[in-house]
């Protein structure tokens, strides 16, 4: 495998861009390929089998583009499919874990709120995570139906999003939560609004930077870090309507991009990497 091959990253939509940005910050020399599965978003209320099927389809697409590692930049897809992907493919598969452990270390009140999709909170992966933490801390899981759709619509601070978030946050704050974990990669795009609504005494944590560091570790162990004498590029696909999504991705990525349609039948090495 060639160290110049890209890192593949995917999510149910634009949420994983919050992770992609951390990977770009950590690994400026790497090529990053991102698939936004907007045509099937949100994953949060879909059956596990359907999420697993999408994860396999997108991973195989990224492998066909030469990906040397795949990052599952979606907490819901991690719970539904990470173990399957790791058992099926020989490359490093890096997945998400809500930042519950650092939240437990940080909380002063001993109460931590976790904002996530229903599927993430119901997953075996989340249950195993809770089983590894200090039981003296109260963990308050808060499902957030509809919040992914607000981000996908581009409403990051409008009244509908404010109203929805307020309804999720108030019960957590009323029970003493002084630390909030963003357990969905869409939610970091709402961090300024969450911080405004929760107030200055509440910490808001996500795991994007930790995932980026894990990608570096895995590539270093495998001898697959890209040479430091190059500038990494990005390439973006979506399973939704590119015209409808391109502006939002460009807004969140903070630069103009070219968004290509995600064609599951495109089984060719488009960049010329050695597969």
VOGU-3710 file (C-alpha; in Angstrom, 3 decimals, decimal comma):
1> xxxxxxxxxx> 0,000/0,000/0,000  1,212/3,487/-0,912  1,445/6,166/1,854  0,214/8,677/-0,705  -3,159/6,959/-0,903  -6,068/8,893/0,631  -7,864/8,676/3,935  -11,536/7,839/3,405  -14,125/9,435/5,688  -17,903/9,074/5,665
11> xxxxxxxxxx> -21,017/10,106/7,545  -24,771/10,040/7,034  -24,502/13,611/5,790  -22,503/16,758/6,470  -21,918/16,061/10,171  -18,638/14,249/9,645  -17,114/17,430/8,272  -16,514/18,340/11,919  -14,241/15,284/12,134  -12,733/15,868/8,697
21> xxxxxxxxxx> -11,648/19,343/9,793  -9,810/17,898/12,798  -8,117/15,303/10,577  -7,025/18,047/8,184  -5,629/20,060/11,106  -3,747/17,014/12,449  -2,601/15,673/9,057  -2,099/18,524/6,563  -0,169/16,344/4,110  -2,878/13,718/3,609
31> xxxxxxxxxx> -5,444/13,478/0,815  -8,936/13,263/2,325  -11,899/11,687/0,527  -15,308/12,385/2,094  -18,677/10,776/1,356  -21,802/12,513/2,676  -24,609/9,961/2,528  -27,232/12,714/2,434  -29,559/10,592/0,305  -30,016/8,271/3,295
41> xxxxxxxxxx> -29,791/10,760/6,189  -30,502/10,693/9,012  -29,251/7,315/10,214  -30,474/7,867/13,775  -33,886/6,201/13,453  -33,076/3,635/10,773  -32,854/-0,140/11,425  -29,376/-1,379/12,305  -29,268/-3,618/9,224  -29,908/-0,651/6,946
51> xxxxxxxxxx> -27,147/1,410/8,561  -24,715/-1,501/8,346  -25,542/-1,963/4,662  -24,832/1,706/3,918  -21,561/1,577/5,870  -20,386/-1,452/3,890  -21,393/0,090/0,562  -19,589/3,372/1,257  -16,498/1,674/2,685  -16,166/-0,451/-0,442
61> xxxxxxxxxx> -16,545/2,667/-2,587  -13,761/4,397/-0,652  -11,546/1,325/-0,944  -12,136/1,396/-4,692  -10,851/4,973/-4,678  -7,650/3,743/-3,013  -8,338/4,565/0,650  -5,581/3,324/2,970  -7,812/3,768/6,009  -11,492/4,524/6,550
71> xxxxxxxxxx> -12,888/6,774/9,274  -16,495/6,148/10,299  -17,252/9,779/11,184  -20,688/8,935/12,534  -21,539/7,720/16,029  -24,672/5,920/14,843  -22,802/4,072/12,079  -20,044/3,232/14,563  -22,511/1,479/16,845  -24,196/-0,313/13,969
81> xxxxxxxxxx> -21,291/-1,266/11,734  -17,750/-0,637/13,068  -17,262/-4,225/14,259  -18,476/-5,579/10,921  -16,167/-3,294/8,955  -13,174/-4,251/11,100  -13,877/-7,955/10,653  -14,306/-7,631/6,891  -11,520/-5,272/5,769  -7,768/-5,477/6,504
91> xxxxxxxxxx> -7,109/-1,718/6,554  -7,352/0,406/9,736  -10,977/1,301/10,500  -11,187/4,282/12,857  -14,562/4,964/14,452  -16,211/7,352/16,866  -16,581/7,215/20,624  -18,523/9,941/22,472  -16,218/11,974/24,726  -17,780/10,575/27,904
101> xxxxxxxxxx> -14,488/9,673/29,586  -12,958/13,179/29,325  -16,327/14,607/30,381  -16,276/12,452/33,529  -12,774/13,716/34,289  -13,846/17,324/33,759  -17,226/17,559/35,503  -17,398/19,383/38,819  -21,022/18,612/39,593  -20,692/14,905/38,844
111> xxxxxxxxxx> -23,452/15,119/36,216  -22,768/14,738/32,485  -25,321/15,084/29,708  -24,883/13,154/26,448  -26,649/14,505/23,346  -26,945/11,831/20,660  -29,306/9,996/18,327  -31,598/7,285/19,657  -29,623/4,588/17,833  -26,326/5,706/19,334
121> xxxxxxxxxx> -27,717/5,763/22,869  -29,326/2,332/22,402  -26,218/0,741/20,893  -24,098/-1,949/22,492  -21,073/0,243/21,816  -22,491/3,015/24,024  -23,441/0,522/26,738  -19,877/-0,823/26,733  -18,527/2,731/26,982  -20,663/3,448/30,031
131> xxxxxxxxxx> -19,452/0,227/31,593  -15,875/1,553/31,553  -16,442/4,853/33,348  -16,504/5,992/36,956  -19,882/4,967/38,333  -19,888/7,909/40,747  -20,715/10,204/37,816  -24,324/10,477/36,675  -24,626/10,118/32,909  -27,817/11,577/31,462
141> xxxxxxxxxx> -28,463/10,320/27,900  -30,531/12,770/25,870  -31,852/11,631/22,481  -32,181/14,526/20,047  -34,641/13,597/17,299  -34,786/16,163/14,537  -31,474/17,848/15,312  -29,537/16,171/12,497  -32,201/17,344/10,064  -31,766/20,941/11,266
151> xxxxxxxxxx> -28,042/20,780/10,493  -28,650/19,103/7,135  -31,043/21,921/6,262  -28,333/24,472/7,049  -30,188/25,958/10,033  -27,370/26,309/12,562  -28,812/29,122/14,672  -32,358/29,826/13,512  -35,419/29,814/15,737  -36,516/26,232/14,927
161> xxxxxxxxxx> -33,066/24,915/15,907  -32,955/27,099/19,017  -36,353/25,831/20,131  -35,406/22,202/19,533  -32,084/22,517/21,358  -33,634/24,351/24,287  -36,032/21,472/24,791  -33,121/19,016/24,901  -30,839/21,111/27,101  -33,161/22,377/29,822
171> xxxxxxxxxx> -33,830/18,969/31,433  -30,089/18,235/31,567  -29,232/21,608/33,076  -32,090/21,315/35,551  -30,583/18,045/36,809  -27,183/19,647/37,362  -25,240/18,788/34,211  -22,180/21,031/33,943  -20,610/19,118/31,058  -22,249/18,196/27,757
181> xxxxxxxxxx> -20,991/15,540/25,366  -21,880/15,909/21,692  -22,420/12,277/20,698  -23,238/12,950/17,049  -20,824/14,456/14,536  -23,527/16,830/13,295  -23,786/18,511/16,675  -20,332/20,226/16,775  -21,618/22,444/13,956  -24,044/23,751/16,605
191> xxxxxxxxxx> -21,423/24,276/19,334  -21,675/28,111/19,367  -25,445/27,888/19,786  -25,224/25,137/22,420  -22,687/27,177/24,390  -24,918/30,238/24,166  -27,996/28,351/25,387  -26,197/26,338/28,089  -24,255/29,278/29,499  -20,574/29,925/30,249
201> xxxxxxxxxx> -20,368/27,509/33,191  -21,160/24,451/31,056  -18,386/22,688/29,123  -19,216/21,297/25,672  -17,061/18,401/24,433  -16,823/16,367/21,241  -14,400/13,674/20,070  -13,275/14,984/16,678  -9,725/15,898/17,754  -9,283/12,560/19,540
211> xxxxxxxxxx> -10,336/10,707/16,391  -7,837/12,698/14,331  -5,056/11,746/16,740  -6,107/8,110/16,504  -5,911/8,280/12,699  -2,354/9,589/13,007  -1,440/6,789/15,430  -2,870/4,064/13,230  -1,164/5,375/10,087  2,134/5,783/11,936
221> xxxxxxxxxx> 1,958/2,197/13,214  1,259/0,952/9,686  3,997/3,087/8,108  1,371/4,851/5,983  1,748/8,528/6,857  1,952/10,666/3,734  5,281/12,404/3,017  5,649/15,795/4,658  6,712/17,441/1,388  3,208/17,551/-0,076
231> xxxxxxxxxx> -0,027/19,463/0,450  -3,086/17,306/1,051  -6,156/17,612/-1,139  -9,838/16,961/-0,457  -12,463/15,314/-2,594  -16,174/15,221/-1,782  -19,078/12,991/-2,831  -22,741/12,874/-1,855  -25,514/10,342/-2,382  -28,012/13,206/-2,289
241> xxxxxxxxxx> -28,518/16,034/-4,755  -25,106/17,687/-5,254  -26,711/20,998/-6,203  -28,715/21,027/-2,971  -25,768/20,061/-0,754  -22,740/21,767/-2,292  -23,451/25,176/-0,773  -23,870/23,741/2,723  -20,666/21,704/2,546  -18,765/24,729/1,221
251> xxxxxxxxxx> -20,188/26,808/4,084  -19,187/24,263/6,728  -15,792/23,542/5,128  -15,267/27,312/4,733  -13,999/27,145/1,188  -15,366/26,425/-2,270  -15,548/22,742/-3,139  -16,521/20,495/-6,019  -19,173/18,000/-4,916  -19,541/14,839/-6,977
261> xxxxxxxxxx> -22,454/12,399/-7,053  -21,744/9,236/-5,087  -22,108/6,401/-7,581  -21,926/2,992/-5,912  -21,245/1,516/-9,319  -18,091/3,591/-9,780  -15,553/0,856/-9,126  -12,467/2,427/-10,605  -9,280/3,877/-9,243  -9,991/7,473/-10,216
271> xxxxx> -6,852/9,043/-8,696  -4,274/6,588/-9,984  -3,225/5,243/-6,583  -1,741/1,767/-6,361  -4,442/-0,521/-4,969
//
